[in-house]
Amino acid sequence: MLRFDLTFDSDQTALAEHMGNLFAQASDWEAVRAAEPFGFDAELWNTVSQAGLAGICLPEDVGGGGGSFIDAAVVVEQAGRYAAPVPLVEHIVASRLAQRAGLDAADLEQLAAGTLRASVALHPSHDGTFALVPGGAVAGLVLGNVDGTVIAARQEPPMHGPPNLACAPLANVAAHGEALKASAETIDAAVDEWRVLMACELVGLSQRGFELGLQYVKERHQFGRPVGAFQAVQHGLADLVPSLDGARHLAFHAAGLINQGHPQAPVVAAMAFSFAAQTARRTTAAALHYH
């Protein structure tokens, strides 16, 4: 049976606390609202880059932090709690892929510094285009699969994308560029990493949404009592807790398997992403309903 200990070590605990404080200050509701509808805050990106998050998983000899995939998961969970409008998940995944695919040191140094933003195309190219690349509207480098070969597509970030309800900087990207020494399986592994980190980000968002809903029903009074004193509200919120705990456990379990290079990582990554997405939708809808 696969097991993964969800207990953070002292460094990861300190990292989670520090990142929580950083995003609480730099990605408050006003900053998030101001980033709509494009979904990107350049000032916040500079902040997270200066904090070393852009290169958290890159080696120290190119200016990175030398962190593990678990460290990245800890960071993006906190980013999710505050709906941070920066493509941190995409950049971390693309940076790890760039290193594995043999991108030169000068590019890796820019990725580590955050001066070159990168993303990964989740699907192979079609008719010469990587469709709806997450973070593609703000990325100068997109890595993707063209006929089984990893291509490094470089562009001037368009800074605009198709309208979308997610307020995310999506974009179609021309699938032309330098062929790297990596196979399509390397891209598949990167997509698994994206699923896992996105699951962790969604877990953070879900947990924060739940906390806001819980806080509100304690403060809001009707008929001389807190709204949270009514059983229908109590039961509705309580029903969310198992899903929240399960989504977090599954997401970090998947992160652990990715970190270990375990053969079951792709299956668990897909499960974690699917369940975290369902949990986020259900939790945020409930929290909004109680508001």
N, C-alpha and C positions, 0 to 999 in steps of 0.2 A: 504494500500500500504506500502511495506517495504521501509524504508528510512535509510540511513547511512550517517552521516556527515563526509566528507573526510578531514575536517580541523583538523590538528594536534594541540594538546595542546602544551604548551611551552616546556614541557619535551620531547615530541616526536619530536618536531622541532629541539631541541638541539641534541637529539639522532641521528637524520638523518644527521645533519651537521657533528657531531663527527665521525659517521661511514663512511660517505663519505670521510672525510679526512684520516681516518685510511686505508681504502681500496685503495684510490688513491696512498698512499705511499707504502703500503705493497704488493699490487697486481697490480703493473704496468705491461705493456705489456711484459717486459722481464721476470718477474716472471711467468706470465701465459704461455708464450711460453716455458720456461724451464720446466714447469710441464707436458708438452705433451710428449708422448701420454697417460701417465697413468692418468693424471688429478688430482694429489694430491701434495700439497706442505706442507711438515711437518713443516717447519719453520713458514709458514703462519698460520697453525693450532695452533701452540704454541702462536702466536701473538694474535689470536682471543680468545683463551682460557684465556690468561692472561688479556684480556680486559673484561672478564666476559660473553662473548657471548655464550660459550658452555652451561652455566647454566642459561641463561637469563630468562627462564620460570620456573625454579625450585625454591622451597621455600628457603628462606634465612637460615632456620635452617639446611640445608644440604649444604650450601655454594653457593646457587643460588642467582639470582638477584631478584626473586619475580616479574618478569615482566609479562605483559599480552600478549595474542596472537597478539594483535595489535603491541606491541613493537617488537615482533619477526618479524612481517611483515615489519616494518620500517627498521630493520636491514638487512634482506635478500634482500630487494629492492636495497640497496646500494651495497651489495655483488654482485648482478647481474650486476650492472653498470660496475663493474670492472672484471667480469668473474672470480671471486675468486675461485681458484682450491682447495676448501675444502668442505666437505660434511656437511655444516652447516644446511641446511634444514632438511636433514635426521636425524642429531643428535638432533636437537631441537624437532622434532616430536617424535623420539624414547624416548627421555628423558621425555617428557610429558606423553607418553604412559606408560613408566616404573613406573612413580609415581602413575598413576591411577591403574595400575595392581598390585601394592603392592610390588615392588622390594625393597629389604632391604636398609636401610639408608646408609650403607657403599658403596653400588653400586651407589646410587644417588649422594653421595659425589664425587665419581670418575667421574661420568657423568658431574657434575657441574664444576669440575676442568678441564675437557677435557682430563684427563689421561686415561679414558676409552671412546673410541669412539663407538657410537651406530648407528644402522639404523633399519628400519622397512621394512619387506618384503611386497611388494604391492599386492601380490597374495598368496592364500593358497598354502601349500606345495603340491608337486606332486612327487610321488615315492621317498619320503624321502628327497626332496630337495626344498629349496626356490630358485626359478630361477631368475637370473639377478637382484639381490638386489642392489638398488642404494646405493653407498657407502659401499657395502658389502666387497670390497677388502681391505678396511682399517679399518673395524669395528671389535671390539672385542666382541661385543654383538649385536645380531640381534633378534628382536622380530617379531613373525609371527604367522599365523593361521595354526594349525595342527588339522584337524578334529573338528573345532569349539572351540578349546582351544588355549589360548595364550601361546606360548612357548618362553622361553628365551634361545636362542642358543648361546653358548659361543664358541669362537674360537681364535686361534692365527691369527691375520690379515694376510692373504696370501700375501698382497702387490703386487698382480698381478691379472689380470682378462682377460676375452676374448677380443680380439681386437674389437674396436668399433669406429665408426666415431665421437662419441660425446666426445672422449678423457675423458671419465668418469670412475671412479674406480668401475665398476660393478663387481659382482661375484656371482656365485652359492654357496649357503651356505647349509650345512647339517642341516636338520630340526629336530634336536634332542636336548633336553635340559630340563630345569626345567619348569614344568607347573605352570603358574601363576593364581591367582584368578581373572580372567577376561574372558569375553565372546568374541565371534567372533565379536559382535557389537562394542566392544572397539577397535578392530583392524580396523574395517570399519571407525570409527570416526577418527582414526589416519591417514588412507589413505586420507580421506577428508582434513585433516590438511596439509598433504604433497602436495596435489593438490593446495591448496590455497597458501602456502608459495612458491611453485615452480612457481605459476602464478606471484607472486610478484617479484620473482627473474628474471623471463623472462621479466616482465615490465621494470625493471631496465636495463636489457641488451638491450631491444628495444630502450629505451629512449637514452641511451648512443650511440648506433649505429646511431640513427637519428642525434644526435648532431655532431658526427664525420663526417657524410656525409654532413651536412649543413655547417660545418666549412670548409670542403674541397672545396665545390663549390663556396664559397666566396673567397678563396685564389687562386684557380687554374684559370689561364687566357688562353683563346683561342680567336684568332682573335681580340686581343686588349681589350677583355672584360672578366669579371669574368664568369666562366661557369654558375654560378647561375643566371646570367642576362637573360639567354635564357628561354623562357616561358615553353618549354617542361620539363626542369629540375625543374623549379619553381612549375609547376603543379604536377609533380611526387612526389615531397617532400610534398607539401601541402596536397595531397591525403592521406598521411600517418598519419596526425595529428589526425583526428577523431578516427582512430583505436587505436592510442596510448593513447589518453585520455579515450576512452571507456574501453580499457583493464585495465588501472590503476584503474578506478572507480569500475569496476566489481570485480577486485582482492581484493581491500580494502573493498568493500561492503561485499564480502564473508568472509573476515577476521573478520569483525564486527559481522556477523552472527555466526561464530564459537565462537567468544568471548562471545556472548550472549547465546550460546547454543540453538539457534533458530532451529525449526524443518525443515525449508527450507534450512538450511546450506548445506546439501549434494548436493542438486540440483544446487545451485548457485556455489558451489565449483567446480563441474564438468564443468559448463559453463565457469567459470573464467579460469580454466586451459586450456580448449580447445581454447578459444579465445586468451589468452595470447600466447599460442604456435603458433597459426596461425599468430598473429601480429608480433611475434619475427622473424619468418621465412620471412615474407614479408618485414619487415623493414630492417633487416640485408642484405637481398638480394638486396634491392634497394640501400642501402648505399654502398655496395660493387660495384654495377653497376656504380654508379656515380663516385666512385674512379677510 
